[in-house]
Amino acid sequence: MNVLLSTTYFGPIQWYQKLYRAHAVTIDTNEFFLKQTYRNRCYIAAANGVQALSVPIERAKLTRDVRVSDHGDWRRVHWNAIQSAYGESPFFEYYQDDLRPFFERRWEFLVDFNEAIRQTVCELI
């Protein structure tokens, strides 16, 4: 089965299921960028319920052209939220060194950021 997927920022488990089950996968970066999607947003299970984390972006027509904005201190905010939500969970200490670099480095394009995350998550799985 061939699958065409959108790029995603720490996508939901269903996204990784489709990726795993596919024989061939294409990540579509030529699609029009739509707001309110997993391309620059993820949801984590925080102490007070579900928390949305959004990577600030500079808008573009096509997904491949979307740049990550350094607006605010989003990298620190996201890493602190992830640590707060999962820091006491079993095995977090084994994965934090693999995840932390995503929040220490500046990324120019959203698709590069998301692809690096995808590669790391797939290696860890």
N, C-alpha and C positions, 0 to 999 in steps of 0.2 A: 504494500500500500504506500503510495506516494502522498506526502503531506506538505501543505503550504501553511506556514505559521507566521504570525506577526512576531516581531521582536518583543521581549518582555523583561521587565525589571523584577527579578525574583518572582517569576510567574507562579500561578497556582499549580497544585499537584496535577490537575487535569492536563495542563499544558505539557508537563514532563511525561505524563502517561502517553500522550499522543506522540511525543518525540521518541519515546522508547519503543513503541509499537510499530513505528514507521520503518519501511525499508529504505526510503529516501526522503530527506527533509530539505526543504528550501525555506530559508527565512526571508520573507518578503520585505525588502527595504525600499522598493519602488512604489509602495502603496502611498496613498494620501494619508497624511498624519491626522488622526482623529483625537480629539480631546476626550478625557474621561475613560481612558483605556489602560490596560496593563503595560503599555509601552513605557510609561514613565511613572507608574504607580504600583505599589504593592500594599497588601494588607497583612498586618501581624496580629497575633493574639496577645494583647496586652492585659495587664491586671484588671483594668476597668472595661474590658470588652475589646472589640476589634478597633485597631488603629490604622488609619491610612497614612502611608508615607509616599510623598510625591517628589520626584526629582524635578527641580525647576528647569525649565527649558526656554530656549529662544525659538519661537515658532518658525516653521518652514512648511512649504507645501508637501514635500515628500519626506517620508520617515528617514531616509538616508541622510538628509540635510539638516536634521534637527540637532542643534548644539545644546550641550549642557550648560546651564547658567550657573554662575557662582553667586547668585543672589542669595543673601542671607548666609547662614552657617549650616546649610542643609546636611552636609556630610557628617558633621559632629552630631547634629540632632538625630539623624537616622541611626548612626552607630550607637548613641546613647539609648535610643528607644529599643533597638534590638537587644542590647546588653540588658536593659531593664526587664524586657519581656522574657528573654530566654537564658539569661546569665546563670540562673539557679537550676536550669533544666539539665537532665542527664546528658552528658557528652558535649555540652556547649563548649567546654574548655578545649576539647579536641578539634573543634571546627573554627573557633574564633580567630586563630592565626591565619586561616585561609580566607576568611571573610573581611577582616579588618582592612586589608590593603585597598579594597574598593572604596573605602571611606577616607583614605589618607591621600590618595592620588587625585589630581585634577584630570578630568576627562573632557576631551573636546566634543566628541560626537556621542549621542545617546546610543546609537547602534553598536559602537565599539565597546562602550560600557556594558551594555546588556549582553553582548556576545562573550565578553570576558567572564561575566557572571555565569552564563550558561555553561561555558566550558568547565569552570571550577565546580559548579554544582553537579554536573554530569560525572566529573572525575570522583567527587566525593560519594556519589551514589554508588 
